[in-house]
Amino acid sequence: MDIEILAVCDFAQDMAGKLVIVGVFDTIFAPKLPAVHATMAIGCRLRFQPSEAGPHSFRLSLLDPERNEVIQSFKGDVNVQIAPDGDSATFNLAAIISRIQFKNHGKHVVTLAIDEEEIKTIPLYIKLER
């Protein structure tokens, strides 16, 4: 399986198999803590090979610097099917998060786990404005 995209952004949506992502970022500047960010999204696109067809579970998590959940993880299942004339299949995941509260500054992380194995981590920095 290949992770083609994993991004924190302003907006993400799956539109008929196309993953639409707008405004990718890795830093939020806040005047004070706790900081409330109005809206953000996580966009993810996975590519599966024929040998990986079948059921898989996924989990997207947002963790603070101490690896505590900032919000409840997004969990689900997907049954990957490869078309008879295809050599791979893709799966798009778009999660929109509103009014998220960050209690700590520093390096937060978005993690992606497939079948309970953490396979990708990207940073999200929360910085206090000067």
Secondary structure, 3 states (H helix, E strand, C coil): CEEEEEEEEEEEEEECCEEEEEEECCEEEECCCCEEEEEEEEEEEEEECHHHCEEEEEEEEEECCCCCECCCCEEEEEEECCCCCCCCEEEEEEEEEEEEEECCCEEEEEEEEECCEEEEEEEEEEEECC
